[in-house]
C-alpha cells in the first residue's frame, strides 16, 4: 500500500512538473506543446497502468488532485485525461504503423504526408523503414500540428490510421476549423477526393495531371443548398454563387472566382460559361458547367469548345492548359470515360448532391429544443472542459 502511494505521488509529481514545463514553452508554440504534453501525460498514465496494474480509477483521482493543486490549469477533467491516454495509445500501436504509412504512397496528396514525416524525422530513409520508435514519434509530431479538438474528433470519428493521417494533412494544408473538419469527415471527403472521371492522364503532363486529378472530387456535396424538384440549372448556379464562400470550401483550396455566365464571343456569336474560376496552385483556368439530370456525351464536346476558347482568349503564356469540369446529378462512368477518351482538352466529370427539405415523416424524429438543452447540460455536468 505504501509502495502504491509512493508510486502514485511520484506520478502526480511528474505530471505536475510536465504541466509546468509545458506552460513555460506555451508562448513559443502553444498548440503543439500542449498536444505533445497531452500525449506525454497519456504515456505516463498508460505506462503506470500497465506496469503497476492500475485500473481506470486512477483517472478521476488524478483529475481531482490536479484541479486542487493547480486550479489555474484547465483541460484535465477525467474525461480529457481519458482522451489523452486513448490518443497516446492510438499512436503508440507500433505494430500497425509501417503498414498504415505504407498505404499512403498511392497518390501525390498522400506523398505530402510522407514527405512531412520524413522532414520531421530528418533522415534519408523512407518513412515505412524508419525504426518503430522514430515512426511513432514522427506521427505524434504530425498530430501536434492540429488543435486538440481536431484530434479528438478524428480519434472518435476516423478509425483507420491512414485515413486519419489524410485528414490531418488536409487540415494542415487548408486550415480547416473543427466544424469544417467534421463536415468533411461526414461527407467522406477522403473517398471523394480524386474520384472524378477524367482524361487528365492523357491530356496533361506529369505531375500536372496527378495534381489536377487530386483537385477534383466525386461527388461534390452542396448541402448548403435546399432546392426542390423541379428546379432549373440557373437556380442551382444562383444558389452556388449566393453561397460562394461555402461553394469555394467544397471546391477546395486554390480556387479563385472569376465570373458567372462569363461571356465569350466567337465569330460574332455569344457564348456564356456557367462558372469560371482560376486555380492558383495549378496556374490554370477552370471552366465549370452545371447540368441537371444525367451526364450526356454531347456535354464533353461543348466543354471542349469552351476550354479551347478560354485557352485562346484568356490564357497567358505562363498559364497551364484550361481544365473543364462538368457537374451532373448522375453519370454513367463508362459512358463518361468513352465521351472523354478522344477529347483534346483536359476535362473531368463529377456528380453533385443536394440537401432537400426533410419529409414530414423525418421531422418528427428530430430532437426537440428541450432535449438538446438537456443533452448540453449533461455534457457540462460531466466536466468536459476540453480546450
C-alpha positions in Angstrom: 0.0 0.0 0.0 2.8 2.4 0.9 4.6 1.5 -2.3 1.5 2.2 -4.4 1.0 5.6 -2.6 4.7 6.5 -3.3 4.3 5.5 -6.9 1.2 7.5 -7.2 2.7 10.5 -5.6 5.7 10.3 -7.9 3.3 10.0 -10.9 1.3 13.0 -9.7 4.5 15.0 -9.2 5.8 14.0 -12.7 2.6 15.1 -14.3 2.5 18.4 -12.4 6.2 19.0 -13.4 5.3 18.2 -17.1 2.4 20.7 -16.9 4.6 23.4 -15.6 7.2 22.7 -18.2 4.6 23.0 -20.9 3.3 26.3 -19.5 6.8 27.8 -19.8 7.0 26.8 -23.5 3.4 27.7 -24.3 4.2 31.2 -25.5 6.6 29.8 -28.2 4.4 27.0 -29.5 1.2 26.9 -27.6 -0.8 24.3 -29.5 2.0 22.0 -30.5 3.4 21.9 -27.0 0.0 21.4 -25.4 -0.7 18.4 -27.7 2.7 16.9 -27.0 2.1 17.4 -23.3 -1.3 15.7 -23.5 0.4 12.8 -25.4 3.1 12.6 -22.8 0.6 12.6 -19.9 -1.2 9.9 -21.7 2.0 7.9 -22.0 2.9 8.4 -18.3 -0.5 7.2 -17.0 -0.7 4.4 -19.6 2.7 3.1 -18.6 1.8 3.1 -14.9 -1.4 1.3 -15.6 0.4 -1.4 -17.5 3.4 -1.8 -15.2 1.5 -1.5 -11.9 -1.8 -3.0 -12.9 -3.7 0.2 -12.0 -7.2 0.4 -13.4 -9.3 3.4 -14.6 -9.9 4.6 -11.0 -6.6 6.5 -11.1 -8.0 8.8 -13.7 -10.7 10.6 -11.6 -8.2 10.8 -8.8 -5.6 12.5 -11.0 -8.2 14.9 -12.3 -9.3 15.8 -8.8 -5.7 16.3 -7.4 -4.5 18.3 -10.4 -7.6 20.5 -10.1 -6.9 21.0 -6.4 -3.2 21.5 -6.7 -3.2 23.5 -9.9 -6.6 25.3 -10.1 -5.4 27.6 -12.8 -4.8 24.7 -15.2 -7.7 23.7 -17.5 -8.2 20.7 -19.6 -7.6 18.0 -17.0 -11.1 16.6 -16.4 -11.3 12.9 -16.0 -12.8 12.7 -19.5 -10.0 14.7 -21.0 -7.3 12.6 -19.2 -9.0 9.5 -20.5 -8.8 11.0 -24.0 -5.0 11.7 -23.5 -4.5 8.1 -22.7 -6.6 7.0 -25.6 -4.8 9.3 -28.1 -1.4 8.2 -26.9 -2.3 4.6 -27.3 -3.7 5.3 -30.8 -0.3 6.4 -32.0 1.8 4.0 -29.9 0.5 1.0 -31.7 3.8 0.5 -33.4 2.9 -2.9 -34.9 0.4 -1.3 -37.3 2.2 1.9 -38.2 4.5 0.7 -41.0 1.7 -0.9 -42.8 -0.6 2.1 -42.4 2.0 4.5 -43.6 2.9 2.3 -46.5 -0.7 2.6 -47.7 -0.2 6.4 -48.0 2.0 6.0 -51.1 -0.8 5.8 -53.6 -1.3 9.5 -54.5 0.6 12.8 -54.7 -1.5 14.2 -51.9 -0.6 11.2 -49.7 3.1 11.7 -50.6 2.9 15.1 -48.9 2.1 13.4 -45.6 5.1 11.1 -46.1 7.4 14.0 -47.0 6.3 15.9 -44.0 7.0 12.9 -41.7 10.4 12.4 -43.4 11.2 16.1 -42.8 10.3 15.8 -39.1 12.5 12.7 -38.9 15.4 14.5 -40.6 16.5 11.2 -42.1 17.2 9.9 -45.6 15.2 6.7 -45.2 11.6 6.0 -46.3 9.1 6.5 -43.5 7.9 2.9 -43.7 11.5 1.8 -43.0 12.1 4.1 -40.0 12.6 2.4 -36.6 9.3 1.9 -34.9 10.0 4.4 -32.1 11.0 7.1 -34.6 8.0 6.4 -36.7 5.7 6.7 -33.7 7.5 10.0 -32.6 7.1 11.4 -36.1 3.4 10.6 -36.1 3.0 12.4 -32.8 4.8 15.4 -34.1 2.4 15.5 -37.1 -0.6 15.1 -34.7 0.7 18.1 -32.7 0.3 20.4 -35.7 -3.6 20.4 -35.3 -5.6 21.5 -32.3 -6.7 19.2 -29.5 -10.4 19.4 -30.5 -9.5 18.3 -34.1 -7.5 15.4 -32.7 -10.4 14.2 -30.5 -12.8 14.5 -33.4 -10.5 12.4 -35.6 -9.9 9.8 -33.0 -13.6 9.3 -32.3 -14.8 9.5 -35.9 -12.0 8.1 -38.1 -10.7 4.7 -37.0 -8.4 3.9 -40.0 -5.0 5.4 -39.4 -4.0 6.1 -43.0 -7.4 7.8 -43.5 -6.9 9.8 -40.3 -3.5 10.9 -41.5 -5.1 12.1 -44.7 -7.5 14.3 -42.8 -4.6 15.7 -40.6 -2.7 16.6 -43.7 -5.7 18.2 -45.3 -6.4 20.2 -42.1 -2.9 21.5 -42.0 -2.9 22.4 -45.7 -6.4 24.0 -45.8 -6.6 25.4 -42.3 -9.9 23.6 -41.6 -11.9 24.6 -38.5 -13.2 21.8 -36.3 -16.7 22.2 -37.7 -15.3 22.1 -41.3 -13.3 19.0 -40.5 -16.4 17.4 -39.1 -18.3 18.2 -42.3 -15.5 16.8 -44.4 -15.5 13.6 -42.4 -19.3 13.3 -42.5 -19.2 13.7 -46.3 -16.4 11.1 -46.7 -14.0 13.6 -48.3 -11.2 11.1 -48.4 -13.2 8.8 -50.7 -14.4 11.7 -52.9 -11.0 13.3 -53.5 -9.6 12.4 -56.9 -12.5 10.2 -57.8 -13.9 12.1 -60.8 -13.8 10.6 -64.3 -11.1 12.5 -66.2 -8.8 12.3 -69.2 -6.1 14.2 -67.4 -3.6 11.3 -67.7 -3.7 11.6 -71.5 -4.1 15.4 -71.8 -1.8 16.8 -69.2 1.9 16.3 -68.5 3.0 14.8 -65.2 2.9 16.0 -62.4 0.2 18.5 -63.5 -2.1 15.6 -64.4 -1.7 14.0 -60.9 -2.3 17.3 -59.1 -5.3 18.1 -61.3 -6.8 14.7 -60.7 -6.5 15.1 -56.9 -8.1 18.5 -57.2 -11.4 17.1 -58.3 -14.0 15.3 -56.2 -16.8 12.9 -56.9 -19.4 13.6 -55.8 -19.5 17.3 -54.7 -21.7 17.9 -51.7 -23.8 21.1 -51.9 -25.6 20.5 -48.6 -25.8 24.3 -48.0 -28.5 24.4 -50.8 -32.1 23.4 -50.5 -33.7 23.0 -53.9 -37.0 21.3 -54.5 -37.8 19.4 -57.7 -38.4 20.6 -60.3 -35.5 23.1 -60.3 -33.6 24.6 -63.2 -29.8 24.7 -63.8 -29.9 28.5 -63.4 -31.4 28.2 -59.9 -28.5 25.8 -59.0 -26.0 28.3 -60.4 -27.6 31.2 -58.5 -27.5 29.3 -55.2 -23.9 28.4 -55.6 -22.9 32.0 -56.3 -25.1 33.3 -53.4 -23.2 30.8 -51.1 -19.9 31.4 -52.8 -17.8 31.0 -49.7 -19.3 27.6 -48.9 -19.0 26.7 -52.6 -15.3 27.5 -52.6 -14.8 25.5 -49.4 -16.3 22.5 -51.1 -14.3 23.0 -54.3 -11.1 23.1 -52.2 -8.1 25.4 -51.7 -6.8 27.4 -54.5 -9.9 28.3 -56.5 -10.4 32.0 -57.3 -13.8 33.0 -58.6 -13.6 34.8 -62.0 -17.2 35.2 -63.1 -20.7 33.8 -63.6 -22.2 33.5 -67.1 -18.8 34.6 -68.3 -19.2 36.0 -71.8 -17.2 34.6 -74.8 -17.6 35.9 -78.3 -16.6 33.7 -81.3 -17.4 34.7 -84.9 -19.8 37.4 -83.8 -21.7 34.8 -81.7 -22.2 34.9 -78.0 -21.5 32.1 -75.6 -21.7 32.0 -71.8 -19.8 29.8 -69.4 -21.8 28.9 -66.3 -18.9 29.5 -63.8 -15.3 30.4 -64.5 -12.5 30.0 -61.9 -8.7 30.3 -61.8 -6.8 27.8 -59.8 -3.8 29.5 -58.1 -1.9 26.3 -57.5 -2.4 24.7 -60.9 -2.0 28.1 -62.6 -4.9 27.5 -65.0 -8.5 28.5 -65.7 -11.2 26.1 -64.6 -14.5 26.1 -66.5 -17.5 24.6 -64.7 -20.7 23.7 -66.4 -23.7 22.7 -64.3 -26.1 20.1 -65.7 -29.4 18.9 -64.2 -30.0 15.2 -64.7 -27.8 12.5 -66.2 -24.5 13.1 -68.0 -24.8 13.2 -71.8 -21.8 12.6 -74.2 -22.5 15.8 -76.0 -21.6 17.8 -72.9 -18.0 16.8 -73.4 -17.9 18.4 -76.9 -19.4 21.6 -75.7 -16.9 21.8 -72.8 -14.0 21.1 -75.2 -15.1 24.1 -77.2 -15.3 26.3 -74.1 -11.8 25.3 -73.0 -10.4 26.0 -76.4 -11.8 29.5 -76.5 -10.6 30.3 -72.9 -7.1 29.0 -73.9 -7.1 31.3 -76.9 -8.7 34.4 -75.4 -7.8 34.4 -71.7 -4.9 32.1 -71.1 -1.5 33.7 -70.7 1.8 32.2 -71.9 2.7 31.3 -68.3 -0.7 29.6 -67.6 -1.2 25.9 -67.9 -4.0 24.5 -70.2 -7.6 25.2 -69.1 -9.4 22.4 -67.3 -13.1 21.7 -67.7 -15.4 20.3 -65.0 -18.9 19.0 -65.9 -21.1 18.7 -62.8 -24.2 16.5 -63.3 -26.7 15.0 -60.9 -25.7 11.5 -62.0 -23.4 9.9 -64.5 -22.6 6.5 -66.0 -18.8 6.2 -65.5 -18.3 4.0 -68.6 -20.3 6.5 -70.8 -18.3 9.4 -69.4 -15.0 7.6 -70.0 -15.9 7.0 -73.6 -17.1 10.6 -74.0 -13.8 11.9 -72.8 -11.4 9.4 -74.5 -10.8 11.3 -77.7 -11.5 14.8 -76.4 -8.5 17.1 -76.8 -8.9 19.2 -73.7 -8.4 18.1 -70.1 -12.0 17.5 -68.7 -13.5 15.9 -65.7 -17.0 14.7 -64.9 -18.4 14.5 -61.4 -21.8 14.1 -59.7 -23.2 16.6 -57.3 -25.6 16.0 -54.4 -28.0 18.4 -52.8 -29.9 18.7 -49.5 -33.6 18.7 -49.9 -36.3 19.7 -47.5 -37.0 16.9 -44.9 -40.2 15.0 -45.3 -42.8 15.2 -42.5 -42.0 11.6 -41.5 -38.5 12.5 -40.6 -39.2 15.8 -39.0 -40.9 14.0 -36.1 -37.6 12.1 -35.5 -35.6 15.3 -34.8 -34.8 16.1 -31.2 -36.7 19.0 -29.5 -35.1 22.1 -28.2 -35.7 20.8 -24.7 -33.9 17.5 -25.5 -30.9 19.4 -27.0 -30.7 21.6 -23.9 -30.8 18.6 -21.6 -28.0 16.9 -23.5 -25.9 20.1 -23.4 -26.5 20.4 -19.6 -25.4 16.7 -19.2 -22.2 17.5 -21.0 -21.4 20.4 -18.7 -22.2 18.3 -15.6 -19.8 15.6 -16.8 -17.0 18.0 -16.6 -15.9 18.1 -20.2 -13.5 21.1 -20.1 -11.9 20.4 -23.4 -9.9 23.4 -24.5 
